[in-house]
């Protein structure tokens, strides 16, 4: 065998990940999602595949805390792609949510709506110290880092309570452990004033988010003229990939379907 055949080096993570509507289903719109700190586009496979199944094209781009200019260029390229139909929803998770809010509020990009997940309310948004939240015996979050301090355990527990998601992240060679310790650039928070966003906004936020607590986040959404905030009971920071990921996806699809009817988001279903 050659040395290349013996190599176990993982293939590079894609700069942009893509999921398309089934061939028999006409595309109904496009979500362009910016990942959070430490993440890469490929880890949104479960969300992308589920939303694509309902007819929406999903494109996921990289971590803006590593290269904001490159991510902005990728977004602009995708928004101009004739194969990605409107409405165009610009989405972000964690610092990605702060980033896309700033892009929209300052007019750097033009989208038909925003989807903000785990929106940070402060630059110093990071996991609680190790030991703040105990992991269940045998849980992936219970594994300590090599230095024995449990830093990864704390980050993983803060990200999600979904066992399969925790296992996925723990075995991902491209995830940057400790990424959530990177401060959110204060300029993104200042520029991302939701009162300056003139398109519909859907926020998804866990009530048990220890990285970006719900109270201060509510104040950010309250400034917006056209925002709806969906809170996930007991949800952690990554609302799209938490134990309630099906509920989160359903909330997103309902928002998308209403957006297709008009920017005033007319009601489709009513609980009465």
Order of alpha helices (4+ residues) and beta strands (2+ residues): alpha-beta-beta-alpha-beta-alpha-beta-alpha-beta-alpha-alpha-alpha-beta-alpha-beta-alpha
